[in-house]
């Protein structure tokens, strides 16, 4: 029963999908990050279903590409894009780490956040519209890999502050075991992408490259990771993988 509750907690927090109400407690939050990649699998399957529907109904390529851009936002409720925008607002300030953390806490979006969201959506729309064939396995593996790495960072990277969502999950998690499970999941998703051909190999490499950049940037600019930075990483890694896929 606690395993089902763990999945419900993960989906309740990191997706907009309707879930039964469950009280968060130490037991069902201990491995909640391990269920995070399941949301990626749901996104991948939803996008493959959209591809099949768009092809069967002969939708224009622009409509098909728009659906690919919107599905991750619809499934997650845009929670990660919020962090993406806040992170760019903070980075664009070129302020000390303490000031950057204050900017992350500001509920209002700044000009640089708006600009980078616009750039992200335009780039994503161009990439997804340009993909002629969208197969289910790369989709499932790429969205699961980004979340496996994001969860792994929560258990392994230093935290920028002792409050917030990431701190809540990191404090409740069994870091050693949860981190081990997420590392295995990340390795399996990477291997699955590699089995999809050279495009998959480069997609996995792109995700790990962004992961390394994430660690360096978070530590240098903020002193550690936060929930907003986790959203930045997720969005950036997924766009990087999609772009590599488009190149191939």
C-alpha positions in Angstrom: 0.0 0.0 0.0 2.8 2.5 0.8 4.2 2.0 -2.7 0.9 3.0 -4.2 0.8 6.0 -1.9 4.4 6.9 -2.9 3.4 7.0 -6.6 0.3 9.1 -5.7 2.5 11.6 -3.8 4.9 11.9 -6.7 2.1 12.4 -9.3 0.2 14.8 -7.0 3.3 17.0 -6.6 4.9 16.9 -10.1 1.9 16.5 -12.4 -1.5 18.0 -13.0 -3.2 14.6 -13.3 -6.1 14.0 -10.9 -5.0 11.8 -8.0 -6.7 10.5 -4.8 -6.0 12.6 -1.8 -3.3 11.2 0.5 -1.7 12.8 3.5 2.0 13.2 3.0 4.0 11.4 5.7 7.6 10.1 6.3 6.8 6.7 4.9 5.2 7.6 1.6 7.7 10.5 0.9 10.8 8.4 1.6 10.9 7.1 -2.0 8.7 9.6 -3.7 11.5 10.8 -6.0 11.9 7.2 -7.3 8.4 7.4 -8.7 9.2 10.7 -10.5 10.4 9.0 -13.7 6.9 7.4 -14.1 5.5 10.8 -14.9 8.0 11.0 -17.8 6.8 7.6 -19.1 3.2 9.0 -19.0 4.3 12.0 -21.0 6.1 9.9 -23.5 3.1 7.6 -24.0 0.8 10.6 -24.3 3.0 12.2 -27.0 3.1 8.9 -28.9 -0.7 8.7 -28.8 -0.9 12.3 -30.1 1.5 11.4 -32.9 -0.7 8.5 -33.9 -3.9 10.5 -33.7 -2.4 13.4 -35.6 -1.1 11.1 -38.3 -4.4 9.2 -38.6 -6.5 12.3 -38.8 -4.0 14.0 -41.2 -3.4 17.0 -39.0 -1.1 19.7 -40.5 2.5 19.5 -39.3 2.2 22.7 -37.4 -0.8 21.4 -35.4 1.1 18.2 -34.7 4.2 20.1 -33.5 2.0 22.4 -31.3 0.6 19.3 -29.6 4.1 17.9 -28.8 5.0 21.3 -27.2 1.8 21.4 -25.1 1.5 17.9 -23.8 4.4 18.1 -21.3 3.0 21.4 -20.1 -0.5 20.0 -19.7 0.6 16.8 -17.9 2.8 18.7 -15.5 0.7 21.8 -15.1 3.7 23.9 -16.1 5.4 23.5 -12.7 8.9 23.0 -14.3 8.6 25.9 -16.7 7.9 28.2 -13.7 11.2 27.2 -12.3 12.9 27.6 -15.7 11.6 31.2 -15.9 12.6 32.1 -12.3 16.1 30.6 -12.8 16.7 32.8 -15.9 15.5 35.8 -14.0 18.0 35.1 -11.3 20.9 34.3 -13.6 20.2 37.5 -15.7 20.6 39.6 -12.5 24.3 38.8 -12.2 23.8 39.4 -8.5 25.5 37.6 -5.6 24.1 34.2 -4.7 22.0 35.5 -1.8 20.3 38.0 -4.1 19.7 35.3 -6.7 17.9 33.1 -4.2 15.7 36.1 -3.3 14.8 36.5 -6.9 13.8 32.8 -7.1 11.4 33.3 -4.2 9.7 36.3 -5.9 6.3 35.1 -7.2 6.4 37.6 -10.0 8.0 36.8 -13.3 10.6 39.2 -14.7 11.4 40.2 -18.3 14.2 37.7 -18.7 11.9 34.9 -17.6 9.3 35.8 -20.2 12.0 36.1 -22.9 13.5 32.7 -22.2 10.1 31.0 -22.0 9.3 32.5 -25.4 12.7 31.3 -26.8 12.2 27.9 -25.3 8.7 27.4 -26.8 9.8 28.7 -30.2 12.8 26.4 -30.2 10.7 23.4 -29.0 8.0 24.1 -31.6 10.6 24.2 -34.4 12.2 21.0 -33.2 9.1 18.9 -32.7 7.5 20.1 -36.0 10.7 19.1 -37.8 10.6 15.5 -36.5 9.1 13.3 -39.3 8.9 10.1 -37.2 8.3 10.0 -33.4 8.8 6.6 -31.9 7.5 5.5 -28.5 10.7 4.2 -26.9 12.8 7.3 -27.4 9.9 9.4 -26.1 9.4 7.3 -22.9 13.2 7.0 -22.2 14.0 10.7 -22.7 11.3 12.0 -20.4 12.0 9.3 -17.9 15.8 10.0 -18.0 15.4 13.7 -17.4 13.3 13.0 -14.3 15.6 10.2 -13.1 18.5 12.7 -13.2 16.5 15.4 -11.6 15.6 13.1 -8.7 19.2 11.9 -8.5 20.4 15.5 -8.1 18.0 16.0 -5.1 19.7 13.1 -3.4 23.3 13.9 -4.3 23.7 17.6 -5.0 24.2 20.2 -2.3 21.0 22.2 -1.4 21.1 26.0 -1.7 18.8 26.5 1.3 17.1 24.6 4.1 13.5 25.5 3.0 11.4 24.8 0.0 10.1 21.8 -2.0 13.5 20.3 -2.8 14.5 20.5 0.8 11.3 18.9 1.9 11.7 15.9 -0.4 15.5 15.7 0.3 14.9 15.7 4.0 12.2 13.0 3.9 14.0 10.8 1.4 16.2 7.8 2.2 19.0 9.5 0.2 21.3 6.5 0.0 18.7 4.0 -1.2 16.6 6.5 -3.2 19.7 7.8 -4.9 20.8 4.3 -5.8 17.5 3.5 -7.3 17.5 6.7 -9.3 21.0 6.1 -10.5 20.0 2.7 -11.8 16.9 4.1 -13.5 19.0 6.8 -15.1 21.4 4.2 -16.3 18.6 2.0 -17.7 17.0 4.9 -19.5 20.3 5.9 -21.0 20.9 2.3 -22.1 17.4 2.2 -23.6 18.1 5.3 -25.6 21.4 3.9 -26.8 19.6 0.8 -28.1 17.5 3.2 -30.3 20.6 3.9 -32.4 23.1 6.7 -32.7 20.5 9.4 -32.2 19.6 7.8 -28.9 23.3 7.6 -27.9 23.7 11.3 -28.5 20.3 12.1 -26.8 21.6 10.3 -23.6 24.9 12.1 -23.9 23.1 15.5 -24.2 21.1 14.8 -21.0 24.2 13.9 -19.0 26.0 16.9 -20.4 23.2 19.2 -19.2 23.3 17.3 -15.8 27.0 18.2 -15.4 26.3 21.8 -16.4 23.5 21.8 -13.9 25.7 20.8 -11.0 28.4 23.3 -11.9 26.0 26.2 -12.5 23.9 25.6 -9.4 27.0 25.3 -7.1 28.7 28.4 -8.6 25.7 30.7 -9.0 23.4 29.7 -6.1 25.5 27.5 -3.7 23.4 24.5 -4.5 20.1 23.4 -6.0 16.5 24.5 -5.4 13.1 23.5 -6.8 13.3 26.2 -9.4 16.7 25.1 -10.5 15.4 21.5 -10.8 12.7 22.8 -13.1 15.3 24.6 -15.2 17.3 21.4 -15.5 14.3 19.3 -16.5 13.2 21.8 -19.2 16.7 22.3 -20.6 17.6 18.6 -20.7 14.4 17.7 -22.5 14.9 20.4 -25.1 18.5 19.4 -25.6 17.5 15.7 -26.2 14.7 16.7 -28.6 17.1 19.0 -30.5 19.7 16.2 -30.9 16.9 13.8 -32.0 15.9 16.4 -34.6 19.5 16.6 -36.0 19.5 12.9 -36.6 
